[in-house]
Amino acid sequence: MREYYDRRAAEYDEWYMGTGLFAARERPGWHEEVAALCDAIAALPVKTTLDVACGTGFLTRHLNGSVACLDQSERMLGIAAERMPSARIVRTEALPLPFADGAFERVFTGHFYGHLRPGEREQFLAEAARVAAELVVVDSRERPDHAAEEEQERILNDGSVHRVFKRYFTGPGLAAELGGGEVLFDGDWFVMARRATAVPGTRVAPSCQADLTGGPCQASFTSCRTTSACCGTQPACRRASSRPPWGCRARPSTRSRPGGTPPRSRSPSRSPATSTARWRTSFMGTTTMHRVFHSRWWMPAFSVGLGLAVLAAFWAGGDLGSGLWGLAVMTVLGAVFLFGGRSETLSGLGGPGRDERWEAIDIRATAATGFFLITALIGAFLWEVGHGRDGSPYGQLCAFAGIVYIAAVAFLRWRG
C-alpha cells in the first residue's frame, strides 16, 4: 500500500476537490459537504493531537492546537509539511503507534479506519486508547452504489491499477464500532464520530496549551503533566487564560447562521459552520465555472490562448517573428502548468490544487497585485503632470480602476 499512496500523493486532494479523474463524477452537494466537514473539524476543542495516516494534511490543517502528522508515505508527508510547517512530521507505520502512553490528548484519523481489516481495527482502537484519551474518526458514509464492505479497483492518473479494501459507515454505526461515543457529523458523504476514554495509568491536565518537542518517545508535550513509563512525568502546566495560537496554517472557525451547514450535518459543537451558504457556494459550488477553473487544463489552455492572441497582434502589426516568440514562451508556460503536478504551488496556480487555502491565498495575492498596479498608475500620472503633460493615459486608467473597485464593493456587499 505504501507504493499506492506514494503514487497517489500528488493527486490525492483531487478526490476532495472534485478535479482530475473526479471532475466528471456526479456528487450532489459534495463541495458544500467537504466545506462543512472542515468546519466541524475546526470546531473541535483545542488539544494536542496525533493525526494517524494524515495523508496530504487536507483535513489535518483544520485541527486546532499542536499537531503531529503520522503517515507511511514520504510524498504524502512532504505535502503535509508544506501545508503545516509547525506540525511535527512522523514517517512510520500506524500499527503499533510509536508513542508513549498518554502522549496526546486526542488521536484523529481521516479515511484510514475504513481501510482496516478485522484484527487491525481492534489493534488500532487499542493503540488509540493507549496514547490518547479521545479518538475522532472521519470516514465515508454508506452509499447506495457501494457495498458496506468491498474490494475496490482504483486507477491513478499514471494508469496504474491498485486493489484497496474499503468500508462505508453510518454515523451511529461508526460511533458504536468505536466503542460508544457521539456522532459529530453525519452527512450524505462523510461521517465523523468521537470516543472519549480514560487511558490507564496516564494523567493529562484537561485544559492546557501543549507544544510539540522532540524526545525518546518521538512526541511529547512539555506544557502538560503526563505520566508514562517511557517519558516520565512532565511538569504541570498553567491553565490557559486565552485560546492558544494555531498549530498550523488553517482558518479558525467562526460563528454563522445555521444555514452554513447542510441539513444532514448533526454536529453538537458549540461553533457552527464557518460561513454562510451563499459565500460557500460561490467558492465551492459544483458550477460549470468551478469545474473549468479547477481543471488541470485551464491554465495550459489559457496560456496557449493568450499566446495565440499575442501572435495575432504582432502579426497584424507586421512583426510575425516577435509573435511566434511570444506564442512559444506562453506554450512553454502552459506545459509547465500541465506537467508540474507534483508541485503544490504549480497545482494551486494552475487550478487542480485549489482548495479553500488556495482560494484565500489567491484573494490576497490579487489584492496585493491590484494595490501595486494602482500605486504605479498614480505615480506615473503624477510624473506626467509634473512634467507639464496632461497625465494621459494614466489618469483615465486610475479613474477606471477606482470606478471598478467601487462597483465591485457595492456588488459584493449586495450579494452578501
BELRARA-V666487 format. One record per backbone hydrogen bond with DSSP energy under -0.5 kcal/mol. NH is the residue of the N-H (numbers start at 1). CO is the residue of the C=O. E is the energy in kcal/mol with one decimal. If there is no record, write none. Layout:
BEGIN
NH_CO_E + NH_CO_E
END
This chain:
BEGIN
5_1_-2.3 + 6_2_-2.4 + 7_3_-2.5 + 8_4_-1.9 + 9_5_-1.1 + 11_8_-1.1 + 12_8_-1.1 + 12_9_-0.9 + 14_11_-1.4 + 15_12_-1.4 + 16_12_-0.5 + 17_13_-2.5 + 18_14_-1.5 + 19_14_-1.6 + 22_19_-2.1 + 23_20_-1.5 + 25_22_-1.0 + 27_25_-0.9 + 30_27_-2.2 + 33_29_-2.1 + 34_30_-2.5 + 35_31_-2.1 + 36_32_-2.2 + 37_33_-2.6 + 38_34_-2.2 + 39_35_-2.0 + 40_36_-2.2 + 41_37_-2.1 + 42_38_-2.5 + 43_39_-1.4 + 44_41_-1.5 + 47_64_-1.4 + 49_47_-0.5 + 49_66_-2.6 + 50_106_-2.4 + 51_49_-0.5 + 51_68_-3.0 + 52_50_-0.7 + 52_108_-2.6 + 53_70_-1.2 + 54_51_-0.6 + 54_70_-2.2 + 57_54_-1.8 + 61_57_-1.9 + 62_59_-1.8 + 63_60_-2.3 + 68_49_-2.5 + 69_88_-3.7 + 70_51_-2.6 + 70_68_-0.6 + 71_90_-1.8 + 74_72_-0.6 + 77_73_-2.1 + 78_74_-1.8 + 79_75_-1.6 + 80_76_-2.2 + 81_77_-2.7 + 82_78_-1.4 + 83_79_-1.8 + 84_80_-2.2 + 87_84_-1.6 + 88_67_-2.1 + 90_69_-3.2 + 90_88_-0.5 + 92_71_-1.2 + 92_90_-0.8 + 99_97_-1.6 + 102_130_-2.0 + 103_100_-1.7 + 104_131_-2.6 + 105_48_-1.7 + 106_48_-1.8 + 107_134_-2.7 + 108_50_-3.2 + 109_136_-1.8 + 110_52_-0.5 + 111_138_-3.3 + 115_112_-1.9 + 116_113_-1.6 + 120_117_-1.1 + 120_118_-0.5 + 121_117_-1.8 + 123_119_-1.9 + 124_120_-2.6 + 125_121_-2.7 + 126_122_-2.1 + 127_123_-2.5 + 128_124_-3.0 + 129_125_-1.9 + 130_126_-1.4 + 131_127_-1.9 + 132_128_-1.5 + 134_105_-0.5 + 135_195_-3.0 + 136_107_-2.7 + 137_193_-2.6 + 138_109_-2.7 + 139_191_-2.3 + 141_189_-1.9 + 142_169_-2.8 + 146_143_-1.6 + 150_166_-2.6 + 152_150_-0.6 + 152_164_-3.6 + 154_152_-0.6 + 154_162_-3.2 + 156_154_-0.5 + 156_160_-2.3 + 159_156_-2.1 + 162_154_-2.4 + 164_152_-2.7 + 166_150_-2.6 + 167_114_-0.9 + 168_148_-2.2 + 169_140_-2.5 + 174_170_-2.5 + 175_171_-2.3 + 176_172_-2.4 + 177_173_-2.0 + 178_174_-1.7 + 179_176_-1.2 + 180_175_-2.0 + 182_194_-2.2 + 184_182_-0.6 + 184_192_-2.6 + 185_192_-1.9 + 187_190_-2.7 + 191_139_-2.4 + 192_185_-2.6 + 193_137_-2.1 + 194_182_-2.7 + 195_135_-3.0 + 197_133_-3.1 + 197_195_-0.5 + 200_198_-0.6 + 202_199_-1.8 + 208_205_-0.6 + 210_208_-0.7 + 213_220_-1.5 + 218_215_-2.0 + 220_213_-1.1 + 222_211_-1.0 + 222_220_-0.5 + 224_221_-0.9 + 226_224_-0.9 + 227_203_-0.5 + 228_226_-0.5 + 228_232_-0.8 + 232_228_-1.5 + 234_226_-1.2 + 234_232_-0.5 + 240_207_-1.4 + 249_83_-0.6 + 250_248_-1.8 + 260_257_-2.2 + 261_258_-1.6 + 265_262_-1.7 + 266_264_-0.6 + 272_270_-0.7 + 280_276_-2.5 + 281_277_-2.6 + 282_278_-1.8 + 283_279_-1.2 + 284_280_-2.9 + 285_281_-1.9 + 291_287_-1.9 + 292_288_-2.4 + 293_289_-2.8 + 294_290_-1.3 + 295_292_-1.3 + 298_295_-1.2 + 299_350_-1.0 + 301_297_-2.3 + 302_298_-2.6 + 303_299_-2.6 + 304_300_-2.4 + 305_301_-2.6 + 306_302_-2.6 + 307_303_-2.2 + 308_304_-2.3 + 309_305_-1.9 + 310_306_-2.4 + 311_307_-2.4 + 312_308_-2.5 + 313_309_-2.2 + 314_310_-2.6 + 315_311_-2.7 + 316_312_-2.4 + 317_313_-1.4 + 318_315_-1.4 + 319_314_-3.1 + 323_319_-1.5 + 324_320_-2.4 + 325_321_-2.1 + 326_322_-2.4 + 327_323_-2.2 + 328_324_-2.3 + 329_325_-2.2 + 330_326_-2.2 + 331_327_-2.2 + 332_328_-2.2 + 333_329_-2.1 + 334_330_-2.2 + 335_331_-2.1 + 336_332_-2.1 + 337_333_-1.9 + 338_334_-2.1 + 339_335_-2.6 + 340_336_-1.0 + 343_340_-1.6 + 344_342_-0.6 + 347_343_-2.5 + 348_344_-2.4 + 349_345_-2.6 + 350_346_-2.7 + 351_347_-1.3 + 353_347_-2.7 + 354_351_-1.8 + 355_353_-0.5 + 359_355_-2.3 + 360_356_-2.0 + 361_357_-2.3 + 362_358_-2.8 + 363_359_-2.0 + 364_360_-2.2 + 365_361_-2.8 + 366_362_-2.6 + 367_363_-2.2 + 368_364_-2.4 + 369_365_-2.4 + 370_366_-2.6 + 371_367_-2.3 + 372_368_-2.3 + 373_369_-2.3 + 374_370_-2.5 + 375_371_-2.4 + 376_372_-2.3 + 377_373_-2.4 + 378_374_-2.7 + 379_375_-2.4 + 380_376_-2.5 + 381_377_-2.5 + 382_378_-2.5 + 383_379_-2.1 + 384_380_-2.4 + 385_381_-2.5 + 386_382_-2.5 + 387_383_-0.9 + 387_384_-0.7 + 388_385_-1.7 + 389_384_-2.3 + 394_391_-0.6 + 395_391_-2.0 + 397_393_-2.2 + 398_394_-2.4 + 399_395_-2.3 + 400_396_-2.5 + 401_397_-2.5 + 402_398_-2.3 + 403_399_-2.2 + 404_400_-2.5 + 405_401_-2.3 + 406_402_-2.3 + 407_403_-2.5 + 408_404_-2.5 + 409_405_-2.5 + 410_406_-2.4 + 411_407_-2.5 + 412_408_-2.7 + 413_409_-2.3 + 414_410_-2.1 + 415_411_-2.5 + 416_412_-1.2
END
